[in-house]
Amino acid sequence: MRVKNRWQKGKGPKSLEDLAKALGFIAWQISANAVLSLENNDYETESNPQRLDIIEEFVCFLIQCADRLAHDKFSDQDRHTLITALANKIIQTLHENRLEIQGEGEYQAPFIHKLNQRLSDFSECQFENGTPGYSLYRAFGNFVQPVMGPHNNRWVPDQIQDIEGPEAFKTFKTSMQNLLKGSLF
């Protein structure tokens, strides 16, 4: 998957908020692409709201990865600012997409609750040498499984753990590294 992950030249230094907005956009792209990849690999989805449910699981995973990757690169305060701004960007994007697809409703609070729960669950998983461990990919796959359709559902955790999760992480990590090169920090 190709993602624009470099700053335009001549636009000046970038802030943590700029980085968070760019990462939020990239995380959404990666997550939407992963849903298409799952569908192309014969995993069933039945509706756009269900696709958004899957995207939610992917962005929760990627926010956790961003937090882990930022741990050694930022002060605690800057890391908190970055991850909060990233989460807010994704919450806003999710809300806009849910409104467009499902109409009026409260979509932010349920996602915030899910995000907090996932981050808590993922915090117990391994992340070593700048890469998610088996337990993190496995937990991620187990969260995606219940929101998938019944066709091939049994194999979803394996697909996430072995293919979709590592590919999403690789693209996200490369994007984050490239964006950090042109930032203030």
Buried (B, 14 or more C-beta within 10 A) or exposed (E): EEBEBEBEEEEEEBBBBBBBBBBBBBBBBBBBBBBEBBBEEEBBBEEEEBBBBBBBBBBBBBBBBBBBBBEEEBEEEEBBBBBEBBBBBBBEBBBEBBEEEEEEEEBBEEBBEBBEEBBEBBEEBEBEEEBBEEEBBBBBBBBBBEBBBEEBBEBBBEBBBEBBBBBBBEBBBEBBEBBBEBBEE
